[in-house]
């Protein structure tokens, strides 16, 4: 029973990932724009997101 659930979750995550990645980049940009994170933190996190 848990195996089909994992398969469904993997499919769902795959479909949602591009949307979440774009949303995360927007949010990171906003945090950078109001000086909550530095440019370096933004770039480092962006690189991590690009690898997903």
VOKOLRO-731577 format. One record per residue (C-alpha): z, y, x; residue in one letter. Coordinates in steps of 0.2 Angstrom, whole numbers, padded with zeros to 4 digits, always signed. Layout:
<atoms>
ZYXA
...
</atoms>
This chain:
<atoms>
+0000+0000+0000X
+0004+0012+0014X
-0013+0009+0023X
-0024+0016+0009X
-0012+0031+0009X
-0015+0034+0027X
-0034+0033+0025X
-0034+0045+0011X
-0023+0057+0022X
-0035+0056+0036X
-0050+0059+0025X
-0041+0074+0017X
-0036+0081+0034X
-0053+0080+0041X
-0060+0089+0026X
-0047+0103+0026X
-0046+0106+0045X
-0061+0118+0047X
-0053+0129+0033X
-0036+0128+0040X
-0042+0132+0058X
-0051+0148+0051X
-0036+0153+0042X
-0024+0150+0057X
-0036+0161+0068X
-0035+0175+0055X
-0016+0174+0054X
-0015+0174+0073X
-0026+0189+0074X
-0015+0198+0062X
+0000+0194+0072X
-0009+0200+0088X
-0014+0216+0079X
+0004+0221+0075X
+0010+0216+0092X
+0020+0201+0086X
+0011+0190+0099X
+0002+0195+0115X
-0016+0194+0118X
-0012+0180+0130X
-0003+0170+0117X
-0017+0173+0105X
-0030+0166+0117X
-0019+0151+0122X
-0017+0146+0104X
-0035+0149+0100X
-0040+0137+0114X
-0028+0124+0106X
-0036+0127+0089X
-0054+0125+0096X
-0050+0108+0103X
-0045+0101+0086X
</atoms>
